[in-house]
Amino acid sequence: MSVNRVCFNCGSSSFVSDRSLGGKIVCSKCGSSSFKNKSSSFLKNKKLVFLAIAIAIFIIVI
């Protein structure tokens, strides 16, 4: 089972194991070792909010 993680600093989802740090997982773009889990339910809710705003603007224009 894979865990969806993103870098806390740059938002990248590509990680590598750094041999010089004893195999610690670090971001391949910025080198940070702080990361968080993706929240897919928050992203879906955010998309729904934008969709509702777009529909409201469309109705106001018409």
C-alpha atoms as one frame of an Amber mdcrd trajectory, in Angstrom:
protein
   0.000   0.000   0.000   1.587   3.276  -1.053   1.205   6.454   0.943   0.695
   9.665  -1.015   3.145  12.214   0.367   4.099  15.715  -0.687   7.009  17.898
   0.330   6.075  20.479   2.951   8.367  23.121   1.396   7.914  22.837  -2.371
   4.879  20.560  -2.821   6.739  17.976  -4.904   5.770  14.320  -4.693   9.117
  12.845  -5.785  11.327  11.537  -2.972  14.650   9.716  -2.824  16.518   7.849
  -0.125  19.665   9.822   0.780  22.569   7.468   1.446  24.611  10.094   3.281
  21.839  10.489   5.855  21.507   6.768   6.514  18.655   6.152   4.096  16.467
   9.014   5.267  13.766   9.995   2.763  14.302  13.482   1.297  12.672  15.522
  -1.469  14.481  15.166  -4.769  13.805  18.796  -5.770  14.586  20.842  -2.662
  16.333  18.316  -0.371  13.968  18.834   2.547  13.136  15.928   4.833   9.791
  17.330   5.993   6.752  16.011   4.195   3.042  15.535   4.779   0.357  13.180
   3.545  -1.908  14.259   0.716  -5.502  14.819   1.669  -7.567  13.799  -1.310
 -10.883  14.667   0.362  -9.731  18.283   0.867  -8.716  18.547  -2.783 -12.108
  17.216  -3.896 -13.903  19.715  -1.646 -11.762  22.524  -3.012 -12.669  21.565
  -6.579 -16.354  21.548  -5.673 -16.094  25.060  -4.217 -14.456  26.373  -7.396
 -17.095  24.647  -9.497 -19.883  26.239  -7.450 -18.294  29.695  -7.779 -17.904
  29.226 -11.545 -21.548  28.217 -11.913 -22.687  31.191  -9.820 -20.635  33.601
 -11.952 -21.998  31.988 -15.116 -25.583  32.465 -13.887 -24.933  36.098 -12.931
 -23.449  36.870 -16.363 -26.444  35.370 -18.159
